[in-house]
């Protein structure tokens, strides 16, 4: 069996795996939607209060350059 701990011996194994996959996808969609709404509201709040737009872009650029350098020099 593919997922013996989550399936039963009765019924179609393919249907059980399909249902488990759909449940996982729906749950992940729900959690990711909640996170995106919360962080969107938080970003608007912080962005309006601190007005850091240009500085944040520079900081993110610096971080990405550092990550690219690390990736290029890793074995």
C-alpha positions in Angstrom: 0.0 0.0 0.0 1.1 3.6 -0.7 -0.1 5.2 2.5 -0.9 2.3 4.8 -1.3 4.4 8.0 -4.0 6.6 6.3 -5.9 4.0 4.3 -8.1 1.1 5.1 -8.3 -2.3 3.6 -11.9 -1.7 2.5 -12.9 0.4 -0.4 -10.9 1.7 -3.4 -7.4 2.7 -2.5 -7.2 5.2 -5.4 -10.4 6.9 -4.1 -9.0 7.1 -0.6 -5.7 8.6 -1.8 -7.7 11.1 -4.0 -9.8 12.2 -1.0 -6.7 12.6 1.2 -5.0 14.7 -1.5 -8.1 16.9 -1.9 -8.4 17.4 1.9 -4.7 18.3 2.1 -5.0 20.8 -0.8 -8.1 22.4 0.7 -6.5 22.7 4.1 -3.3 24.2 2.6 -5.4 26.7 0.6 -7.3 27.8 3.7 -4.1 28.2 5.8 -2.2 30.0 3.1 -5.2 32.4 2.5 -5.4 33.2 6.2 -1.7 33.9 6.3 -1.8 36.1 3.2 -4.7 38.2 4.5 -3.0 38.7 7.9 0.4 39.6 6.5 -1.2 41.9 3.9 -3.0 43.8 6.6 0.2 43.9 8.7 2.2 45.1 5.8 -0.2 47.9 5.0 -0.2 48.9 8.7 3.6 48.9 9.0 4.1 50.5 5.6 1.8 53.4 6.4 3.3 54.0 9.9 7.0 53.8 9.1 7.1 54.8 5.4 10.1 52.5 4.6 9.3 51.7 1.0 12.6 52.6 -0.7 14.7 51.3 2.2 13.0 47.9 2.3 13.6 47.4 -1.4 17.3 48.2 -0.9 17.5 45.8 2.1 15.8 43.0 0.1 18.2 43.6 -2.8 21.2 43.3 -0.5 19.8 40.1 1.0 19.1 38.5 -2.4 22.7 39.4 -3.5 24.0 37.8 -0.4 22.0 34.6 -1.0 23.1 34.5 -4.7 26.7 34.9 -3.6 26.3 32.1 -1.1 24.6 29.8 -3.7 27.3 30.6 -6.3 30.2 29.8 -3.9 28.6 26.6 -2.3 29.7 23.2 -3.5 
